[in-house]
Every structure is written in structure tokens, then in C-alpha cells.
């Protein structure tokens, strides 16, 4: 059973000013920019990109007549992940994605972040990227597939634990997937998209992931830790756990 701290709270430590500023800016760009009606939820925009990935990659394979082993493996990895994400969202949706956003905000979310993930597949399937992997192709495929599968399990398990635990009692979750790592869901996502970048083996995915991981993931993790600092057990939990990798970082 997951242990949850009691409801006693202390004064939380504020996030650094620059982190709060970046968070406000990105929230505005996605949620409120342009004003006007809010016809869709953020989750709908995300799910459109996730579920559309399988079909988009299949179209690219047909358009470029690229039915290589590398293309099929990439389709299976990235396309299936999108379906996995949708199933997860149906089973235990993240409350943070359920807010309604403006029309321009939804377009921004797709153009600035989500749409770039489709560029990964285009680079590989179109032939713009001609990967020369550091290992034999079979070994490299095994590495990428393993990263994708393990990352998916970590992400799903962490999100499921958080969702179902908080159904019964709110508080600081310190066991299970969160026992040694404070942000296992982000670790899973980074492994998944890292595996896609390794398959593509091109500099553009590296830049995209650097922007997402530093500008979005790191900011969100810092904000989350500032929020969790309101719990009395936070300092002890922080000392015995790591951000992403057990015993490392």
C-alpha cells in the first residue's frame, strides 16, 4: 500500500523567480493567448497529436515509399506510444490537461511543441536523416525499443499511482514509483522520446528535446518541488531521493 503523509502543511518554499516567470509565460501561451472562446481541452489537442502519430507515420511511409526495417520499427515505437498515451488518458486522465484553452493556445501547443515530434519521423522516413548508428543496426534497434518499452512502463506506473492514490487522500507520495525518484513520470517520458531521437540519429530531435526538457520539463519539476515543500516530510524525502535517476541525479 502506498504511504501518504498527513495533511499537516508548512510554509512552502517559493520557486526561483525565473522559473515562475517561464511557467507563467508558457501557461499563457497555451491556455489564454488570443482570448475568446475556449472550444477544446488541452487533453484533446495532446490526444490528437498522440493518436494521429501512427497514421501520420504510415502516410509518410506510403508517400516516400520507405518500407525499410528502420521505418517499420519507428512506426511501431512512436505510433504505438501514441495509442498507449490515449489509453492511459482514458483510464486515468491527468487533471492538469483537462482545462479548456483558447483557439490560439491550442494551435500554439501543437506548433511549438507537439508538432515537432512528428518532424522526428519525417526526418527518418523521408531520408533526410541517413543514420549511421554507433552499433550494429540490430543492437541499436534493441537498445531503442528497450528504452521505449521501459520508459512507457515507468511513465504509466507513476501516473497510475499518483491518480489512484490521490483519489483517496491527498498528500506527498513517497513510496512505489516515487520511493527513490521524485519525478518518475518525467523520467519515463524522457526515456521514450530519447529512444525516438536515437532512432532518428539527427541533430534536430536533440534540439527539440533540449527545448522541451529544459524549458518545460525542468520548469514543471521545479514548480512541483516548490509546491511539495509545504509538507513537513518534504525535506527528509528530498534528502533520500533523486530527481530522475536513483542514486545518481
Buried (B, 14 or more C-beta within 10 A) or exposed (E): EBBBBEEEBEEBBEBEEEBBEBBEEBBEBBBBBBEEEBEBBBBBBBBBBBBBBBEBBBEBBEEBEBEEEBBEBBBBBBBBBBEBBBEBBEEBBBEEBEBBBBBBBBBBBBEBBBEBBBBBBBBBBEEEBEBEBEEEEEEBBEBBBEBBBBBBBBBBBBBBBBBEBEEEEEBBBBEBBBBBBBBBBBBBBBBBBBBBBBBBBBEBBEEBBEEBBEBBBBBBBBBBBBEBBBBEBBEEBBEEBBBBEEEEE
